[in-house]
């Protein structure tokens, strides 16, 4: 069991990598319930093994390694999730997103935020309502007094502008 001071480190690292781990698990499992179960088991095992984590190495691959073991155990027993070949393919793709530390992720997030803030109106307001406040498109349309098709097109264009901004910064291929 990790020492009590490790709890904060674990919480930060998990928060930083949870979305990517879930994307990985959804790619290798056949349904979201299975992915959720594997995620929970992975978190429990990672917590118990936190003392073995080498802080000089990226956390994401370590966490995916634990998840991979959980997935393979489930595959051998139930055959309800991805094969080893599928795991290799997904791991190869997922490893492209691993960075040396949380700093890189934070920097990317800062660039994303800057690109969103650079959007002209009405795109900035629309993106803010959809992504920052989480409002559904029909609620955004009512809020800004536009029809939903206009809002859909606005979101599509805003996302393209943000993608182009990130591409110019070298963060988006």
N, C-alpha and C positions, 0 to 999 in steps of 0.2 A: 504494500500500500504506500503511495507517495506521501512525502511529508506535507503538512498543512500549507506551507508556502507555495507548493506546486499547484495548488488548486487554482489560484489566479492565473498562472501561466497556462494551465490546461484550458481554462475557460476562454481565454483570449485566443489561443490557437484553434480551438474547436470552432469558435464563432467565426474566425477568419476562413476556415476551411470547410465548414458544414455544407454550404451550397454546392461547392465543387464535389464533395464526397457524395452528396445526394444525386447529383447529375451522373456521376460514375455509377452509382448503384442502380439508378433507374435505367441506365444504358445496358446493364448486365442482368437485370432481373426482368421477369415477365409481367410484374404488376407492382403498383405503388405500395401495396401492403407488405409485400415481400421486401421491397427496398427499405421501407420504414423499419421492419423487424431487423434487417441486417445492419442498418444504421445504429439502432439501439444496442445491438450486441457488440458492434465495433466500438462504440463509445465506452461501454463497460470494460471491454478488454483493454482498450487504450488507457483508460484510467488506471487499471490494475498494473499495466506495464509501463507506466509513465517514467518510472525510474530507469528503464532501459533505453529511453529515447535520448539520442545523441543530439544535444542542442546546437551542435555545429552543422547539422544537416537539416535540409528542409523537412518540415512537418508533414506536408501533404503526401509525399510518397510513403512515409512511414505509416501514416493513417490508412492509406489505400492498401498497403501491404497487409495490415491487420484485416481490413475489409475483404481483401482477396482470400485470405485464409477462411474467413467466415463463409464467403460465397462458395469456395471449393468444398467445404464440409457439407453445405446444403446441397450442392450439385451432386456430390457422391451419394448422398442419402436419399434425395428426392427426385433428382433430375428435373427440377422445376426452374432452374436458373441457368445462366450462361455456362457454356463449356469453357475449358481452359484456353482454347484457341480464341474464343470471343473475348475472354478476359485479357489476353495478350494484346489484341487489337485495340480494345478500349483503353488499356493502360498506356499504350504507345501514344494514343491521341491525348489522353489526360495529362501525361507528363509534360506536354508542350506548355501547359499553363502553370507549371510549378515555378516558383521564383525562389531566390535565395533566402528571402525572409518576408515578414509582413510589411516591411518598408516598401518593397516593390509594389505590392498590392495596394498599399495606401497611396503611393505615388500615382498609380494608374487610376485609382478612384478620384484623386485630386484633378487629374487631367480630364476625366469624364465630367466631373462637376464644372470645370472651366468651360468645356465645350457646351454643356447644357446652358450655362449662364450666358454664353455668347449668342445664343439663339435670339433672333429678332421676334418681336410680337407679331402675330398672336401665337407663334409656335412655343415660345417660352412659357406662357401661361398654360397652354394646353398640356405640355409635357409635365409641368409642375402639378397640375390637377390629376393627371393620369398616374404618374409614377411616384411622385413624392407624397401625395395624399391618398393614393390608391382608389380614387373614385372610378366607377365604371363609366364607359364611354357615354352611355345615355344620360348619366347624371352630369357629366362634363358638358354635353351638348345643351342640356337645360340650363346649366349655370351660366354659360356664355351666350345663350340664346342663338344657337346655330343648330342645323340639323345634324343628325348622327353621322351621315355620310361625309359631311364637311369635316367633322372631328376625326373620323377615321383617316381621311386623306391627310389632314394636318399632322396627325401622329406619324403616319408613314413618312411624310416629307421631313419632319423634325428628326426622326430616327436616322434617315439618310444623311441629313446635315451633320448630326453628331458623329455618325460613322466616318464621314469624310474628314471631319475635324480630327478625330482620333487617328485616322490614316495619315494625315499630314504630320501628326506628332510621332508617327512611327509605332503606334500602339495597336493598330488594327490592320490586319492584312486584307 
